[in-house]
């Protein structure tokens, strides 16, 4: 396993890491015991970073992950969770107030059975009033950082330009990392436009969803996927092409996403132990350059197509 430092945090993260959204049944139905075994498989095979949120499964992901973490030495992993985006009774909701952010961190720690988190993120800032994020949410998290409750502070977001706005409107060192999703994968590398900026600011980069939330899989995207239909079509064509060559688009997607040394780690999510092991193995194998070029040619007509978050 390759480990890379996240910005200036001092945390050396495994190049491929575990996103716990699937433990909330976000993508497909969940078998809880199998999901817990998937967490064990990740940590036992070199993954040392786990990311979750109270939003995933509306508290369910944190609850299930907490059950798994009770059986793992706290020194073996870095843990990240989030504030700002929530849900109750099947309805999504948002609250970026400082008071709610502070309370949320303590509630998450209780569900996760830990007494500190290594990284606390403001979740999906594209839904927030960015002025509130700068003047209220982040200062609340910085206060927790100063108390030792949170090791480091970051922001997550789909809309890349929002990262720059927030980082430029808070004191240097406030934002230590960013988590971007679906912008460094086979069909979209827009995150690369921002890497120089993040390095200049000393901000570490976490990439999420190498499969573009299911687009880059043989199984295909879930029904709720917000991608435009033409993008879904070319991604399916690319997946079918890989299969026709006796290859896996998932394998190519993981290797491509984890191969960029300027990105500290790439998060994937699954509840299946065998999928954890596959992803770890794929990250360590050589990149198939010929297949990559062929797949990129298929995806080129819709390259960097994106969508609004929901």
VENRA-V251312 format. One record per pair of residues at least 12 apart in sequence whose ideal C-beta (glycine too) atoms are under 10 Angstrom apart, sorted by sequence separation. I is the first residue (numbers start at 0). J is the second residue. D is the distance in whole Angstrom. If there is no record, write none. Layout:
<<I;J;D> <I;J;D>>
This chain:
<<1;13;7> <2;14;7> <22;34;5> <51;63;9> <82;94;9> <83;95;5> <104;116;7> <107;119;8> <121;133;10> <124;136;8> <140;152;5> <154;166;8> <162;174;8> <165;177;9> <212;224;6> <214;226;6> <219;231;8> <253;265;8> <267;279;10> <0;13;5> <1;14;4> <21;34;7> <22;35;8> <51;64;5> <82;95;8> <83;96;9> <124;137;10> <139;152;10> <140;153;9> <177;190;9> <211;224;9> <212;225;8> <213;226;9> <235;248;10> <238;251;10> <252;265;10> <265;278;9> <0;14;7> <1;15;9> <50;64;10> <51;65;9> <64;78;9> <82;96;10> <85;99;8> <122;136;10> <138;152;10> <140;154;10> <163;177;10> <179;193;8> <190;204;7> <212;226;8> <220;234;7> <234;248;8> <237;251;9> <238;252;9> <253;267;7> <267;281;10> <0;15;8> <19;34;9> <22;37;8> <49;64;7> <82;97;10> <104;119;6> <121;136;5> <137;152;7> <154;169;10> <162;177;5> <211;226;8> <219;234;8> <220;235;9> <237;252;10> <252;267;9> <267;282;9> <21;37;8> <22;38;8> <64;80;9> <83;99;8> <103;119;9> <121;137;7> <136;152;10> <137;153;10> <161;177;10> <162;178;10> <177;193;8> <190;206;7> <214;230;7> <219;235;6> <51;68;10> <82;99;7> <83;100;7> <137;154;8> <152;169;10> <162;179;7> <214;231;7> <265;282;8> <19;37;9> <49;67;9> <82;100;4> <85;103;8> <121;139;10> <136;154;9> <159;177;9> <179;197;10> <213;231;10> <216;234;9> <217;235;9> <249;267;9> <19;38;8> <49;68;8> <61;80;7> <81;100;10> <82;101;8> <84;103;10> <100;119;8> <103;122;10> <121;140;7> <154;173;9> <211;230;9> <214;233;9> <215;234;6> <216;235;10> <219;238;7> <17;37;8> <60;80;9> <61;81;10> <82;102;9> <83;103;8> <119;139;10> <120;140;8> <152;172;9> <153;173;10> <154;174;6> <159;179;7> <177;197;7> <211;231;10> <214;234;4> <215;235;10> <218;238;9> <17;38;7> <82;103;4> <85;106;10> <100;121;8> <119;140;5> <152;173;7> <153;174;6> <154;175;10> <155;176;9> <156;177;7> <158;179;10> <176;197;9> <183;204;9> <213;234;9> <214;235;8> <217;238;5> <257;278;9> <19;41;10> <49;71;9> <81;103;8> <82;104;6> <100;122;10> <119;141;10> <132;154;7> <152;174;6> <153;175;6> <154;176;8> <155;177;7> <156;178;8> <157;179;8> <184;206;8> <215;237;7> <216;238;7> <217;239;8> <257;279;10> <17;40;9> <80;103;9> <81;104;9> <151;174;10> <152;175;6> <153;176;4> <154;177;6> <155;178;4> <156;179;7> <157;180;6> <159;182;6> <174;197;10> <177;200;10> <183;206;5> <184;207;9> <211;234;7> <214;237;9> <215;238;7> <17;41;4> <80;104;8> <82;106;10> <119;143;7> <132;156;10> <151;175;5> <152;176;8> <153;177;6> <154;178;7> <155;179;8> <156;180;8> <157;181;7> <158;182;10> <182;206;8> <183;207;9> <184;208;7> <185;209;8> <187;211;7> <210;234;10> <214;238;8> <217;241;8> <253;277;8> <254;278;10> <257;281;8> <258;282;8> <16;41;8> <17;42;8> <38;63;9> <42;67;9> <55;80;10> <82;107;8> <119;144;8> <129;154;10> <150;175;9> <151;176;7> <153;178;6> <154;179;10> <155;180;7> <157;182;8> <175;200;10> <176;201;10> <177;202;6> <178;203;10> <179;204;7> <180;205;9> <181;206;9> <182;207;9> <183;208;9> <184;209;5> <185;210;9> <186;211;6> <217;242;6> <249;274;9> <253;278;5> <256;281;10> <257;282;4> <15;41;9> <34;60;9> <38;64;7> <41;67;9> <42;68;9> <54;80;10> <55;81;9> <80;106;10> <81;107;8> <95;121;7> <118;144;10> <156;182;10> <174;200;8> <175;201;8> <176;202;6> <177;203;7> <178;204;8> <179;205;7> <180;206;7> <181;207;8> <182;208;9> <183;209;8> <184;210;7> <185;211;8> <215;241;9> <252;278;10> <253;279;9> <255;281;10> <256;282;9> <257;283;9> <22;49;10> <25;52;10> <29;56;8> <47;74;10> <49;76;6> <50;77;9> <51;78;8> <52;79;9> <53;80;7> <54;81;7> <58;85;8> <59;86;10> <80;107;5> <95;122;9> <116;143;9> <127;154;10> <129;156;10> <174;201;10> <175;202;7> <176;203;4> <177;204;6> <178;205;4> <179;206;6> <180;207;4> <181;208;5> <184;211;5> <187;214;10> <250;277;8> <253;280;9> <254;281;6> <258;285;10> <13;41;9> <23;51;8> <31;59;9> <35;63;7> <38;66;9> <39;67;7> <42;70;10> <43;71;9> <47;75;7> <48;76;7> <49;77;7> <50;78;8> <51;79;7> <52;80;6> <53;81;7> <54;82;10> <57;85;7> <58;86;8> <80;108;8> <95;123;10> <115;143;9> <137;165;8> <141;169;9> <144;172;10> <162;190;10> <172;200;9> <174;202;6> <175;203;6> <176;204;7> <177;205;7> <178;206;8> <179;207;7> <180;208;5> <181;209;9> <183;211;10> <184;212;9> <186;214;7> <249;277;8> <250;278;9> <253;281;4> <254;282;6> <258;286;6> <13;42;10> <17;46;5> <22;51;7> <23;52;8> <25;54;9> <34;63;6> <35;64;8> <38;67;4> <42;71;6> <46;75;10> <47;76;5> <48;77;5> <49;78;6> <50;79;4> <51;80;5> <52;81;4> <53;82;8> <54;83;8> <55;84;9> <57;86;4> <58;87;8> <78;107;10> <93;122;9> <95;124;8> <119;148;8> <120;149;10> <127;156;9> <132;161;9> <136;165;10> <141;170;9> <144;173;9> <167;196;10> <171;200;8> <172;201;8> <173;202;10> <174;203;10> <176;205;6> <177;206;10> <178;207;6> <179;208;9> <180;209;10> <181;210;9> <182;211;9> <185;214;9> <186;215;7> <249;278;8> <252;281;9> <253;282;6> <254;283;9> <257;286;10> <15;45;9> <16;46;6> <17;47;9> <18;48;9> <19;49;6> <20;50;8> <23;53;9> <25;55;6> <29;59;8> <34;64;8> <37;67;8> <38;68;7> <41;71;10> <42;72;9> <46;76;8> <47;77;6> <48;78;8> <49;79;7> <50;80;8> <51;81;8> <52;82;9> <53;83;9> <54;84;4> <56;86;8> <57;87;6> <78;108;9> <80;110;9> <93;123;8> <119;149;4> <124;154;5> <125;155;9> <126;156;9> <159;189;6> <163;193;7> <166;196;8> <171;201;8> <172;202;10> <181;211;5> <184;214;8> <185;215;6> <217;247;7> <247;277;9> <250;280;9> <251;281;8> <253;283;10> <254;284;6> <13;44;9> <14;45;9> <15;46;7> <16;47;8> <17;48;7> <18;49;8> <19;50;6> <20;51;7> <23;54;8> <24;55;9> <25;56;6> <29;60;9> <31;62;9> <32;63;10> <35;66;6> <36;67;8> <39;70;7> <47;78;10> <48;79;7> <49;80;9> <50;81;8> <52;83;9> <53;84;8> <54;85;6> <55;86;9> <57;88;8> <80;111;7> <95;126;8> <115;146;9> <118;149;7> <119;150;8> <120;151;9> <121;152;8> <123;154;9> <124;155;7> <125;156;6> <126;157;10> <133;164;8> <137;168;10> <138;169;8> <141;172;9> <144;175;9> <159;190;7> <162;193;7> <166;197;8> <180;211;9> <181;212;6> <184;215;6> <216;247;9> <217;248;7> <218;249;9> <250;281;4> <253;284;9> <254;285;8> <255;286;7> <13;45;6> <14;46;9> <16;48;4> <17;49;5> <18;50;5> <19;51;4> <20;52;7> <23;55;4> <24;56;5> <25;57;10> <31;63;6> <34;66;9> <35;67;4> <38;70;9> <39;71;7> <43;75;9> <52;84;7> <53;85;6> <54;86;6> <57;89;7> <95;127;5> <100;132;10> <115;147;6> <116;148;7> <117;149;8> <118;150;6> <119;151;8> <120;152;8> <121;153;8> <122;154;8> <123;155;6> <124;156;5> <125;157;6> <126;158;10> <129;161;6> <132;164;9> <133;165;6> <137;169;6> <138;170;9> <141;173;6> <160;192;10> <180;212;8> <216;248;7> <217;249;7> <249;281;7> <250;282;10> <254;286;5> <255;287;10> <13;46;5> <15;48;9> <16;49;7> <17;50;7> <18;51;8> <19;52;8> <22;55;7> <23;56;2> <24;57;10> <34;67;8> <35;68;9> <38;71;7> <42;75;6> <52;85;9> <53;86;8> <57;90;9> <78;111;7> <80;113;9> <93;126;5> <94;127;10> <95;128;7> <114;147;10> <115;148;6> <116;149;5> <117;150;4> <118;151;5> <119;152;6> <120;153;5> <121;154;5> <122;155;5> <123;156;6> <124;157;9> <125;158;4> <132;165;6> <133;166;10> <137;170;9> <140;173;9> <141;174;10> <159;192;7> <160;193;9> <163;196;6> <167;200;9> <181;214;8> <215;248;5> <216;249;6> <254;287;8> <258;291;10> <12;46;9> <13;47;5> <14;48;10> <16;50;7> <17;51;9> <18;52;9> <20;54;9> <21;55;8> <22;56;7> <23;57;7> <25;59;9> <29;63;7> <32;66;9> <35;69;10> <42;76;6> <57;91;8> <93;127;7> <95;129;9> <97;131;9> <114;148;8> <115;149;7> <116;150;7> <117;151;7> <118;152;7> <119;153;7> <120;154;6> <121;155;7> <122;156;9> <123;157;7> <124;158;8> <125;159;10> <127;161;9> <130;164;10> <133;167;9> <134;168;9> <140;174;10> <159;193;6> <162;196;8> <163;197;9> <166;200;6> <181;215;10> <214;248;10> <215;249;7> <247;281;8> <250;284;7> <12;47;7> <13;48;6> <20;55;4> <21;56;9> <23;58;8> <24;59;6> <25;60;7> <31;66;8> <32;67;10> <35;70;8> <41;76;9> <57;92;9> <78;113;6> <81;116;10> <91;126;9> <93;128;10> <96;131;7> <100;135;8> <101;136;10> <104;139;9> <115;150;7> <116;151;9> <118;153;6> <120;155;5> <121;156;9> <123;158;9> <125;160;10> <129;164;6> <130;165;10> <133;168;5> <134;169;9> <138;173;8> <162;197;8> <166;201;10> <251;286;8> <11;47;8> <12;48;4> <19;55;7> <20;56;8> <23;59;4> <24;60;8> <31;67;10> <80;116;6> <95;131;5> <99;135;10> <100;136;5> <103;139;10> <104;140;8> <120;156;10> <125;161;6> <129;165;6> <132;168;9> <133;169;5> <137;173;6> <166;202;6> <215;251;8> <216;252;8> <250;286;10> <251;287;6> <254;290;10> <255;291;6> <10;47;9> <11;48;10> <18;55;9> <19;56;9> <22;59;7> <23;60;3> <54;91;7> <76;113;10> <78;115;8> <79;116;7> <80;117;10> <81;118;9> <82;119;7> <83;120;8> <84;121;9> <85;122;9> <95;132;6> <97;134;9> <98;135;9> <99;136;9> <100;137;9> <102;139;10> <124;161;5> <132;169;9> <133;170;10> <137;174;7> <159;196;10> <163;200;9> <215;252;4> <250;287;8> <254;291;8> <10;48;8> <22;60;4> <23;61;8> <38;76;9> <54;92;9> <78;116;5> <79;117;6> <80;118;8> <81;119;7> <82;120;7> <83;121;5> <84;122;4> <97;135;4> <100;138;9> <101;139;5> <105;143;9> <123;161;10> <124;162;8> <127;165;9> <130;168;8> <162;200;10> <210;248;8> <214;252;9> <215;253;9> <21;60;8> <22;61;8> <23;62;9> <24;63;9> <54;93;9> <73;112;9> <77;116;9> <78;117;5> <79;118;4> <80;119;6> <81;120;4> <82;121;6> <83;122;4> <84;123;5> <96;135;6> <97;136;6> <100;139;5> <101;140;8> <104;143;6> <129;168;8> <210;249;6> <251;290;6> <255;294;9> <20;60;6> <22;62;8> <23;63;7> <73;113;7> <77;117;4> <78;118;7> <79;119;7> <80;120;7> <81;121;7> <82;122;6> <83;123;7> <84;124;9> <95;135;7> <96;136;7> <97;137;9> <99;139;9> <100;140;6> <108;148;8> <124;164;9> <133;173;8> <162;202;8> <186;226;9> <209;249;8> <215;255;9> <250;290;9> <251;291;6> <255;295;9> <19;60;5> <22;63;4> <23;64;9> <73;114;9> <76;117;8> <77;118;7> <78;119;10> <79;120;6> <81;122;4> <83;124;7> <95;136;5> <97;138;6> <98;139;7> <101;142;7> <108;149;10> <124;165;6> <133;174;10> <211;252;8> <215;256;10> <246;287;7> <18;60;9> <19;61;8> <21;63;10> <22;64;5> <65;107;9> <68;110;10> <69;111;9> <70;112;10> <73;115;9> <80;122;9> <81;123;8> <84;126;7> <94;136;9> <95;137;10> <97;139;4> <100;142;10> <101;143;7> <132;174;10> <162;204;10> <209;251;10> <210;252;6> <248;290;9> <251;293;10> <252;294;9> <2;45;9> <5;48;8> <22;65;10> <64;107;10> <65;108;9> <68;111;6> <69;112;5> <83;126;8> <84;127;9> <96;139;8> <97;140;9> <100;143;8> <105;148;8> <187;230;9> <209;252;5> <210;253;8> <244;287;9> <247;290;10> <251;294;6> <0;44;8> <1;45;9> <19;63;8> <22;66;9> <65;109;8> <66;110;10> <67;111;10> <68;112;6> <69;113;10> <73;117;10> <83;127;6> <95;139;10> <104;148;6> <121;165;8> <181;225;10> <186;230;7> <208;252;10> <209;253;5> <246;290;6> <0;45;4> <2;47;7> <19;64;5> <22;67;8> <61;106;9> <65;110;5> <66;111;10> <67;112;10> <68;113;7> <97;142;8> <104;149;7> <181;226;9> <209;254;9> <211;256;10> <244;289;10> <0;46;8> <2;48;9> <61;107;6> <64;110;8> <65;111;4> <66;112;8> <209;255;7> <210;256;9> <241;287;10> <244;290;7> <248;294;7> <0;47;8> <17;64;9> <61;108;9> <63;110;9> <64;111;6> <65;112;5> <101;148;9> <186;233;8> <209;256;4> <246;293;10> <19;67;9> <58;106;9> <61;109;9> <62;110;5> <64;112;9> <65;113;8> <83;131;10> <154;202;9> <186;234;6> <208;256;9> <209;257;7> <246;294;9> <19;68;10> <58;107;9> <61;110;4> <62;111;9> <83;132;8> <153;202;8> <185;234;8> <207;256;9> <241;290;7> <244;293;8> <53;103;6> <60;110;9> <61;111;6> <62;112;10> <153;203;8> <155;205;8> <157;207;10> <184;234;10> <206;256;6> <240;290;9> <244;294;10> <52;103;10> <53;104;10> <59;110;10> <61;112;10> <153;204;10> <186;237;8> <206;257;8> <58;110;7> <151;203;9> <153;205;8> <155;207;8> <185;237;7> <241;293;9> <53;106;7> <83;136;6> <121;174;9> <124;177;10> <206;259;8> <240;293;7> <241;294;7> <53;107;6> <82;136;7> <120;174;10> <240;294;7> <52;107;8> <123;178;10> <204;259;9> <206;261;10> <51;107;8> <120;176;8> <122;178;9> <206;262;5> <209;265;5> <212;268;9> <237;293;9> <238;294;9> <240;296;10> <241;297;9> <53;110;8> <82;139;8> <83;140;10> <118;175;8> <120;177;9> <121;178;10> <123;180;9> <204;261;7> <205;262;8> <206;263;8> <207;264;9> <208;265;8> <209;266;8> <210;267;7> <237;294;5> <240;297;6> <53;111;10> <82;140;7> <118;176;7> <120;178;6> <204;262;5> <205;263;6> <206;264;7> <207;265;7> <208;266;7> <209;267;6> <210;268;9> <236;294;10> <237;295;9> <239;297;9> <17;76;9> <19;78;10> <51;110;9> <203;262;9> <204;263;6> <205;264;6> <206;265;4> <207;266;4> <208;267;8> <210;269;10> <237;296;9> <238;297;10> <16;76;9> <19;79;9> <51;111;7> <118;178;9> <203;263;5> <204;264;9> <205;265;8> <206;266;7> <207;267;8> <208;268;8> <234;294;10> <237;297;5> <16;77;9> <18;79;9> <19;80;9> <82;143;10> <203;264;9> <204;265;10> <205;266;7> <207;268;8> <236;297;6> <237;298;6> <49;111;10> <236;298;8> <13;76;9> <16;79;9> <23;86;10> <185;248;8> <198;261;7> <234;297;9> <13;77;9> <197;261;9> <233;297;6> <234;298;7> <236;300;10> <12;77;7> <51;116;10> <194;259;8> <197;262;10> <233;298;6> <11;77;9> <185;251;7> <186;252;9> <195;261;9> <233;299;8> <10;77;5> <12;79;10> <55;122;10> <82;149;10> <185;252;5> <188;255;9> <194;261;5> <233;300;6> <234;301;8> <49;117;9> <50;118;8> <52;120;8> <54;122;6> <157;225;10> <184;252;6> <188;256;10> <191;259;8> <194;262;8> <210;278;10> <230;298;9> <232;300;10> <233;301;5> <8;77;9> <10;79;10> <48;117;8> <53;122;8> <54;123;8> <80;149;9> <184;253;10> <190;259;9> <209;278;8> <232;301;8> <233;302;9> <48;118;9> <50;120;8> <52;122;6> <79;149;10> <185;255;6> <191;261;8> <230;300;9> <231;301;9> <234;304;10> <52;123;9> <79;150;9> <83;154;9> <84;155;9> <184;255;7> <185;256;8> <188;259;9> <190;261;10> <191;262;9> <229;300;8> <230;301;5> <233;304;9> <5;77;9> <78;150;9> <79;151;9> <81;153;9> <83;155;9> <183;255;9> <184;256;6> <190;262;8> <209;281;10> <229;301;6> <230;302;9> <77;150;8> <81;154;9> <183;256;6> <209;282;9> <230;303;10> <231;304;10> <5;79;10> <77;151;9> <79;153;8> <81;155;7> <183;257;10> <227;301;8> <230;304;4> <226;301;9> <229;304;7> <230;305;9> <79;155;9> <183;259;7> <230;306;8> <227;304;6> <183;261;10> <226;304;7> <227;305;9> <183;262;6> <215;294;9> <226;305;8> <227;306;6> <225;305;9> <226;306;5> <184;265;9> <225;306;4> <183;265;8> <224;306;9> <225;307;7> <179;262;9> <215;298;9> <225;308;7> <214;298;10> <225;309;5> <118;203;9> <120;205;9> <180;265;10> <178;264;10> <180;266;8> <223;309;8> <118;205;9> <176;263;8> <176;264;10> <178;266;8> <19;111;10> <211;305;10> <212;306;10> <79;176;9> <81;178;9> <79;178;8> <52;155;8> <12;117;10> <50;155;9> <12;118;10> <185;291;8> <10;117;7> <188;295;10> <10;118;8> <186;294;9> <8;117;8> <185;294;6> <186;295;9> <8;118;8> <185;295;7> <186;297;10> <187;298;9> <192;303;10> <5;117;10> <185;297;9> <186;298;5> <5;118;8> <185;298;6> <186;299;9> <189;302;10> <184;298;10> <187;301;9> <188;302;8> <189;303;6> <186;301;7> <187;302;7> <188;303;7> <186;302;6> <187;303;5> <189;305;7> <185;302;9> <186;303;8> <187;304;7> <186;304;7> <187;305;6> <186;305;9> <182;303;9> <182;305;8> <181;305;7> <181;306;8> <79;205;8> <181;308;10> <50;178;7> <180;308;9> <10;150;8> <9;150;9> <10;151;7> <8;150;7> <9;151;9> <8;151;5> <7;151;9> <8;152;10> <6;151;8> <8;153;9> <5;151;8> <159;305;9> <6;153;9> <158;305;9> <5;153;9> <157;305;8> <157;306;8> <158;307;8> <157;307;8> <158;308;8> <157;308;5> <156;308;9> <157;309;10> <50;205;8> <48;205;8> <50;207;8> <18;178;9> <18;180;9> <12;176;10> <7;172;8> <10;175;9> <9;175;10> <10;176;9> <8;175;5> <6;174;9> <7;175;7> <8;176;7> <6;175;6> <7;176;9> <5;175;8> <6;176;5> <5;176;6> <6;177;9> <125;307;8> <126;308;7> <125;308;6> <126;309;10> <26;210;10> <123;308;6> <26;212;8> <27;213;9> <18;205;10> <20;207;9> <25;212;9> <26;213;6> <77;264;10> <79;266;9> <20;208;9> <16;205;8> <18;207;6> <16;206;10> <18;208;8> <6;197;8> <12;203;8> <16;207;9> <27;218;9> <6;198;9> <20;212;10> <26;218;10> <7;200;10> <8;201;10> <10;203;8> <12;205;8> <6;200;9> <7;201;5> <8;202;10> <15;209;8> <26;220;9> <27;221;7> <6;201;6> <7;202;8> <8;203;6> <26;221;6> <6;202;5> <7;203;7> <25;221;9> <5;202;9> <6;203;3> <26;223;9> <5;203;4> <6;204;8> <25;223;10> <26;224;10> <4;203;7> <5;204;8> <6;205;10> <3;203;9> <5;205;7> <3;204;10> <63;270;9> <60;268;9> <55;268;9> <50;264;9> <48;263;9> <48;264;6> <50;266;6> <47;264;9> <49;266;9> <51;268;10> <46;264;9> <48;266;8> <50;268;9> <91;309;9> <46;266;10> <46;267;10> <84;308;10> <41;267;10> <41;269;9> <44;272;10> <40;269;10> <43;272;10> <46;275;8> <37;268;9> <40;271;9> <41;272;9> <44;275;7> <37;269;6> <38;270;9> <40;272;4> <43;275;9> <44;276;7> <46;278;9> <37;270;5> <39;272;8> <40;273;8> <42;275;10> <43;276;10> <46;279;7> <36;270;9> <37;271;6> <38;272;9> <40;274;9> <41;275;5> <44;278;10> <45;279;7> <34;269;9> <35;270;9> <36;271;9> <37;272;5> <40;275;4> <41;276;9> <44;279;5> <33;269;10> <34;270;4> <36;272;5> <37;273;9> <39;275;9> <40;276;6> <44;280;9> <46;282;10> <33;270;6> <34;271;8> <35;272;10> <36;273;10> <37;274;7> <38;275;8> <41;278;9> <45;282;10> <15;253;7> <32;270;10> <33;271;6> <34;272;9> <37;275;5> <41;279;8> <45;283;9> <15;254;10> <31;270;8> <33;272;7> <36;275;9> <37;276;9> <40;279;9> <30;270;7> <33;273;10> <15;256;8> <16;257;10> <29;270;5> <30;271;9> <14;256;9> <15;257;5> <26;268;7> <27;269;9> <28;270;9> <14;257;5> <25;268;8> <26;269;9> <27;270;8> <13;257;9> <14;258;9> <26;270;9> <27;271;10> <14;259;9> <23;268;9> <14;260;9> <20;266;9> <21;267;9> <22;268;8> <24;270;8> <16;263;9> <17;264;10> <18;265;9> <19;266;9> <20;267;10> <21;268;4> <22;269;9> <23;270;10> <14;262;8> <16;264;4> <18;266;4> <20;268;5> <21;269;5> <22;270;6> <14;263;8> <15;264;7> <16;265;7> <17;266;7> <18;267;6> <19;268;7> <20;269;10> <21;270;5> <13;263;9> <14;264;6> <15;265;6> <16;266;5> <17;267;7> <18;268;4> <19;269;10> <20;270;10> <21;271;9> <12;263;5> <13;264;6> <14;265;7> <15;266;8> <16;267;8> <17;268;7> <18;269;9> <19;270;9> <11;263;8> <12;264;4> <13;265;10> <15;267;7> <16;268;10> <17;269;8> <10;263;8> <11;264;10> <12;265;10> <21;274;9> <3;257;10> <10;264;10> <12;266;10> <8;263;9> <1;257;8> <3;259;10> <1;258;10> <3;260;7> <5;262;10> <6;263;7> <3;261;9> <5;263;4> <17;275;7> <1;260;8> <3;262;8> <4;263;7> <5;264;7> <3;263;5> <15;275;10> <2;263;9> <3;264;7> <17;278;9> <2;264;9> <16;278;10> <17;279;10> <1;264;10> <15;278;6> <15;279;6> <14;279;10> <13;279;9> <15;281;8> <15;282;4> <14;282;6> <15;283;9> <13;282;9> <14;283;9> <0;279;7> <1;282;8> <0;282;8> <1;283;8> <0;283;7>>
